[in-house]
Every structure is written in C-alpha cells, then in structure tokens.
Amino acid sequence: CTMRKLVRPFLLFAASALSAAASAQIVFPNGSIQSIAGVEYTRIVVVNADGNNAQNGTALLDAVADINSPSSANRFAVFLEPGAYDLGASTLAMRSFVDVYGAGLTNTTITGSGATTITGANNAFLRELTVRNSGSGTTVFLANNVTTELYRVSCVHLGTSGANTAISAQGGASLTLVNVLASATASNAGGTNTAVSA
C-alpha cells in the first residue's frame, strides 16, 4: 500500500491498493467494504477524526477543496473515519467526480448550523453517514440543478424555528435516494418543517 502523510490530517492512498475493480468493491482502511457498480477510483482520501469536532470539519472541507482536477478519468473517493465533523456555518460543497463516504450511519456524522450543510454536485455520491443541521430556516442537503445520489444517508434537521428542510431538490435536479432517512423538526412553534422538498 502506497501511503504518504500530508500536511493536513488526511491520507492519500493509491486506489489500486484499496479497491478491487473486478468485483466493484472498495475496501477502506478500517476494513469496511462498499460495493459500487461501475465506479473506479484513481485516489482515495482518508480524513482522520483525530481532532475536536470543529478541527475534523475543517479537515473535511480542506480535503475536498484540495483535490486536484477530478474528472471521469480521475475520480476520487473521500472516506471519513468514524467520528464527528462539525462544519459550523460553512457548507461542504461537493465536487463532480468526488464521492464522500462515511463509516456508517451511526459512526460518521457531519454537522452544521449554516444555511446549508452540504450541496450536491453532478456525478457525485454521498454514502454511509449522517448529516445534521441545527440552524433556523436552513437545509441539510441541497441539490440544485445537478444529478447526484444519496445512499444509506440520514439527513436530520433539528432547528429552532423557520422553514427547515432535510433534503431539497431545486432547479431541475435529479436526485436518487436509496435507503435514506430524512426528517425535519423545530423546537419552537411556527415555520415549516419539510423532510424532502422537490
């Protein structure tokens, strides 16, 4: 396995060391296996959850932003180790041909309090994790005029007031949801809470 420590707290692996294209499975460093038909990765970026929640969130944002020239011929997977990744008011803007994986719904959680926790991108998957937003009048996952997929993802909005949405598809977005839990609640009366808006 070719591995090198980068300045930021994530590791970059050669995909050939971690995936078996013939069986369309990816074996991540923690031993979990993901089956993705027809998807082959050039690189897998592993984000460690070694810091506090905010540091882990910054590491996640940096890992996705620092990926160089993803494309259909240069596809990346970002694997989040078990832990919590707090984005604060920032948004994780997914990128085309960069898929984000967690270590399971109860093991990896991305949290935020900004207007949107995660925005989808064309040809990008979000898999095996929980996403939460605790802001008011906010959205957990937004797909705006993109084709994207969520697989085994829990999107939970736990705000206080306002128009709260767990999953929103806008602008002609094509959103595939497979084994997805979506819920939106507010602790104060008033406003609207929508699990899935299309």
C-alpha positions in Angstrom: 0.0 0.0 0.0 1.5 3.3 -1.1 0.7 5.9 1.6 2.1 9.3 2.5 1.3 11.7 5.3 0.1 15.1 4.1 0.4 18.4 5.9 -3.3 18.3 6.7 -4.8 15.5 8.7 -5.8 13.2 5.9 -4.0 10.5 4.0 -3.9 9.8 0.2 -3.9 6.2 -1.0 -3.4 4.7 -4.4 -6.8 3.3 -5.3 -5.3 0.1 -6.6 -4.2 -0.8 -3.1 -7.7 -0.4 -1.6 -10.2 -1.3 -4.4 -11.0 -4.3 -6.5 -12.4 -3.0 -9.7 -13.3 -6.5 -11.0 -15.7 -7.0 -8.1 -16.7 -3.3 -8.0 -15.9 -3.2 -4.3 -13.8 -0.7 -2.3 -12.1 -2.0 0.9 -11.4 1.1 3.1 -8.6 1.2 5.6 -10.9 0.4 8.5 -12.0 -2.8 6.7 -15.4 -1.7 5.6 -16.4 -2.7 2.1 -18.5 -0.6 -0.3 -20.0 -2.1 -3.5 -20.3 0.4 -6.3 -21.2 -1.0 -9.7 -19.1 0.6 -12.5 -17.2 3.1 -10.3 -13.4 3.0 -10.2 -11.3 5.5 -8.2 -7.9 7.0 -9.0 -7.3 8.1 -5.4 -8.9 7.6 -2.0 -8.5 10.4 0.5 -8.9 9.4 4.1 -9.9 12.1 6.6 -8.9 11.3 10.2 -11.2 12.2 13.1 -8.3 12.8 15.5 -9.1 16.5 16.4 -12.1 18.1 18.0 -15.3 18.2 16.0 -14.5 21.7 14.5 -11.0 20.6 13.6 -12.4 17.5 11.9 -14.9 19.6 10.0 -12.1 21.9 8.8 -10.0 18.8 7.7 -13.0 17.6 5.7 -13.5 20.9 3.9 -9.8 21.1 3.2 -9.6 17.5 1.9 -12.4 18.1 -0.6 -11.2 21.5 -1.7 -7.6 20.3 -2.2 -8.4 17.5 -4.6 -6.7 18.3 -7.9 -8.6 18.1 -11.2 -11.2 15.4 -10.6 -12.8 14.1 -13.7 -14.5 11.0 -15.2 -11.0 9.6 -15.8 -9.7 10.9 -12.4 -12.4 10.0 -9.9 -11.8 10.4 -6.1 -13.3 8.9 -3.0 -13.2 10.8 0.3 -13.5 8.4 3.3 -14.4 9.9 6.7 -13.2 7.8 9.6 -15.7 7.3 12.5 -16.3 10.5 14.3 -18.0 13.9 14.2 -17.2 16.6 11.6 -18.6 20.0 12.5 -18.7 22.5 9.7 -20.2 25.3 11.8 -21.7 27.9 9.4 -19.6 26.6 6.5 -21.1 24.4 3.7 -19.5 21.3 2.3 -19.7 21.9 -1.5 -19.4 18.5 -3.1 -17.4 18.4 -6.3 -18.1 16.4 -9.5 -16.4 13.1 -9.6 -15.6 13.2 -5.9 -17.6 10.8 -3.8 -17.9 11.1 0.0 -18.2 8.0 2.2 -18.7 7.6 5.9 -18.1 4.6 8.1 -21.8 4.0 8.7 -24.9 5.9 9.8 -24.1 5.6 13.5 -20.3 6.0 13.1 -19.8 9.2 11.0 -21.7 12.4 11.4 -21.4 15.7 9.6 -23.0 18.6 11.5 -23.6 22.3 10.6 -25.6 25.3 11.5 -25.3 27.4 8.3 -27.9 27.9 5.6 -27.0 24.5 4.0 -24.8 21.8 5.4 -24.0 20.0 2.1 -24.6 21.0 -1.5 -24.6 18.2 -4.1 -22.7 18.1 -7.4 -23.1 16.3 -10.7 -21.7 12.8 -10.8 -21.0 12.7 -7.0 -22.3 10.3 -4.4 -22.8 10.7 -0.6 -22.9 7.4 1.2 -22.9 5.7 4.6 -23.2 8.7 7.1 -25.5 11.0 9.0 -25.8 14.8 8.2 -27.4 17.2 10.7 -28.2 20.9 10.7 -29.2 22.8 13.9 -29.8 26.2 12.3 -33.1 28.0 11.8 -34.6 28.2 8.4 -31.9 26.0 6.9 -31.4 22.9 4.7 -29.4 19.8 5.5 -28.7 18.6 1.8 -29.3 20.8 -1.2 -29.3 19.5 -4.8 -29.6 22.5 -7.2 -29.7 21.7 -10.9 -27.4 18.6 -10.5 -27.6 14.9 -10.9 -26.5 13.2 -7.6 -27.2 10.3 -5.3 -27.5 9.6 -1.6 -27.1 6.0 -0.4 -27.6 4.9 3.2 -27.6 8.5 4.4 -29.6 10.1 7.3 -30.4 13.8 6.8 -31.8 15.3 10.1 -32.8 18.9 10.7 -33.1 19.9 14.4 -33.6 23.6 14.2 -35.4 26.1 16.4 -37.7 27.9 14.0 -38.2 29.0 10.4 -38.6 27.0 7.2 -36.4 23.9 7.8 -35.7 21.2 5.2 -33.8 18.0 5.4 -33.4 17.3 1.6 -34.1 19.9 -1.1 -34.0 19.3 -4.9 -34.3 22.5 -6.9 -33.7 23.8 -10.4 -34.5 20.5 -12.2 -32.1 18.5 -10.0 -32.1 14.7 -10.5 -31.7 13.2 -7.0 -31.5 9.5 -6.4 -32.3 8.4 -2.8 -31.5 4.8 -1.7 -32.2 3.8 1.9 -32.3 7.4 3.0 -33.8 8.8 6.2 -35.0 12.4 6.1 -36.5 14.3 9.0 -37.0 18.0 9.9 -38.2 19.3 13.2 -38.2 22.7 15.1 -38.2 23.2 18.9 -40.3 26.4 18.6 -43.8 26.7 17.2 -44.2 28.4 13.8 -42.4 27.9 10.5 -42.5 24.8 8.4 -40.5 21.6 8.6 -40.1 19.5 5.4 -38.4 16.2 5.1 -38.0 16.2 1.3 -38.7 19.1 -0.9 -38.7 18.8 -4.7 
